[in-house]
Amino acid sequence: MTTVAVVGLGKIGLPLAAQFAGKGLDVIGCDVMSEVVESINRGRSHILEEPGLDERVKKAVAEGRLKATTDTTAATSKADVVVVIVPLMVAADHTMDYRNIDSATQAVARGLRRGTLIVYETTLPVGTTRQRLGPALAAESGLVAGVDFHLAFSPERIYAGRVFDDLRKYPKIVGGIDAASTDKAVEFYRQVLDAEVWPVANAETAEFTKLAETTYRDVNIALANQLALYGANRDVNVGEAFKAANSQPFSHLHRPSIGVGGHCIPVYPHFLFNADPDLRLPPLARAINEEMGAWAVALATERVGSLQGVPVLVLGVAYRADVREDAFSSAFRLRDELKASGARVYGHDPYFPGEHLESMGFEPYDLASPAQARVAILQAGHAAYRDFDPGKIPGLELFVDGRNALDRATFDRAGIAYVGIGR
Ligand SMILES: NC(=O)c1ccc[n+]([C@@H]2O[C@H](COP(=O)([O-])OP(=O)(O)OC[C@H]3O[C@@H](n4cnc5c(N)ncnc54)[C@H](O)[C@@H]3O)[C@@H](O)[C@H]2O)c1
C-alpha cells in the first residue's frame, strides 16, 4: 500500500489529499495550522467553496484513508511519496518570500527516508526544484537527490472551485531532476489521477510550463485590451470581431477587461522576467493590463469633467466574479487612480462586509439605500450585479462596464451613458 504525505492542506492541497485517498492510498495530510488538522480529523473540510470536497473528506476519514497532522517530519518518515503544495508568497512589489516552502522542505528533509519520491506542485521560478529545494533536502537529510531519493516538479494547473472536474481533464505535467525521478512521479500520478499524465524533459520544463501558460494568458488579455480600445475608436463591434476572428483556429483572443487579478495570472509573469530583463513582451503586457484602471479614470474625466470631489462607485472589489478573494485585485489600482484624480471612492461587494471595504480604502456603499454617485465602474462581474438597476443610483451619469458583463439597453432606457471595453 502506498502512503502519501500531502504538505499544505489549503484550497488545492486538501482536494488533492481527498483525491489520493479516494483512489485507495493511505494519505497523511500535513499543515502548520492545528485548527485545519483538527477539523480534517473530525471529517470536516475547512474549505467550504469546493464542490464535493466535504463529502470526500468525510468518507476518506471515516474509512481511515485520510489523517491529518501538524508533524510533517513524522508523516514524511512513513510516506513513500510526499507532495508539497504550500504557497510561495509574493509581496505587493512581487518579490518572493520562500519561508513557507523552505520550512516545509526542512520538515520533510528531517523525516526523509531512502527511496521516497518528493514532488513539488507549488508554482515556482524555473530552476527552484533542482537548485534550491533539492540541495536543502539533501543538506538536512544527509541523503543525495537522484541517488537516495527521487525529486520532481509537477505544476498544479487546476482551478479552485472546480478542482475535481479539472483533475479529471487537465493533463498532469511531470518533470523530474533525472529520468528515474520522472518515471517514479509518472507512475504515482497514473495511480491517483484519471487524466493523462504527461512526462516532460526535466523539472525545469515542468516549472516553465506553468509560467508559460499563465504568462500567455496575461499577454493575450493585454492584446485583447489594446485591440478592443483600437476597435472601439473605429466603429468596430469588438465583441463580434473577436468572435469572428476566433472562428479561425489559430486565433484565441481572450476577453478585454479592466484588470487581471488573483494569485496567479498577474504574479507568475514576474517569476519569469524578474530573472531575465531581456524578456520584453511579458512586462509590457503586465504594464498594459495594469494601466486599464487609468484608462477608466481618463474616460470618466473625459465624460464628466474633473473628478475632484466627484463620488465614484466601484462595483466589485474581488479579483474576479463570485469569489471572496482580493489578492492582487485590479480594484486597488483603480482605487488609487481614482483617489489620485480627487474622486470620492465608494466600494461595494456582496462578498466583503462594509468594515472590510473600509480597511481596503473604499467608502462602503449600500445599494439598498444608495448615495449619490456620478460614475459607477463594474470591476468584478458578480452574478449579483446582473440585474443592476442604474436608475436607482442618484445622479448617475456614466457607467463603465469593466467586464463587458451588463446589457447596454438597460442603461439606454435609464438615459445613462454606458461604456464597455471596446463597446
Ligand atoms: N488556489 C488556486 O486556485 C491554485 C491553482 C493552481 C495552483 N495553485 C498552487 O497551489 C499553491 C497553494 O495554493 P492554495 O490555494 O492551496 O493555498 P492556501 O493558502 O489555500 O493553502 C495553503 C496551506 O498551506 C499551509 N502551509 C503553509 N506553510 C506550511 C508549511 N510550512 N507546512 C505545512 N503547511 C503549510 C497553510 O497553513 C495553508 O493551509 C499556490 O501557491 C499555487 O502555487 C493554487
The ligand as an ORCA input file, in Angstrom:
! r2SCAN-3c Opt
* xyz 0 1
  N      -5.660     28.449     -5.336
  C      -5.607     28.135     -6.618
  O      -6.585     28.362     -7.370
  C      -4.379     27.451     -7.216
  C      -4.477     26.963     -8.507
  C      -3.384     26.301     -9.065
  C      -2.213     26.166     -8.329
  N      -2.119     26.682     -7.067
  C      -0.848     26.492     -6.340
  O      -1.133     25.948     -5.074
  C      -0.409     26.649     -4.080
  C      -1.199     26.584     -2.798
  O      -2.404     27.277     -3.028
  P      -3.668     27.148     -2.086
  O      -4.736     27.945     -2.754
  O      -3.937     25.722     -1.764
  O      -3.146     27.889     -0.776
  P      -3.909     28.077      0.590
  O      -3.443     29.352      1.149
  O      -5.382     27.813      0.426
  O      -3.360     26.872      1.491
  C      -2.038     26.692      1.828
  C      -1.935     25.818      3.072
  O      -0.555     25.552      3.308
  C      -0.344     25.622      4.698
  N       1.076     25.839      4.975
  C       1.813     26.976      4.888
  N       3.089     26.743      5.206
  C       3.175     25.424      5.531
  C       4.239     24.590      5.952
  N       5.473     25.066      6.112
  N       3.964     23.300      6.196
  C       2.708     22.806      6.047
  N       1.670     23.553      5.638
  C       1.907     24.849      5.383
  C      -1.237     26.745      5.160
  O      -1.485     26.697      6.553
  C      -2.491     26.509      4.315
  O      -3.421     25.664      4.966
  C      -0.241     28.051     -4.661
  O       0.862     28.726     -4.134
  C      -0.092     27.786     -6.121
  O       1.270     27.554     -6.424
  C      -3.197     27.312     -6.490
*
